[in-house]
Amino acid sequence: MSDFMDIKCLTKKEQTKIAEQIERQIADKKKEGIYTAKEIRAIEEMKLSPLPDILDVQSVYESFLYEKKD
């Protein structure tokens, strides 16, 4: 699995630890037959996008911050 995480608030060591946990959980699910190698490759190739609510944060606060007070 490629290095896919870049979490600014975590150190590189913490990011590595999380990545290792994810890889271990995927390996366990593969052993249990929950995931096939093909499904894992498909998941690895997915493009991730920010959550919709994160994309809308600016628009949520923008009107609130710049409302004219009576």
Order of alpha helices (4+ residues) and beta strands (2+ residues): alpha-alpha-alpha-alpha
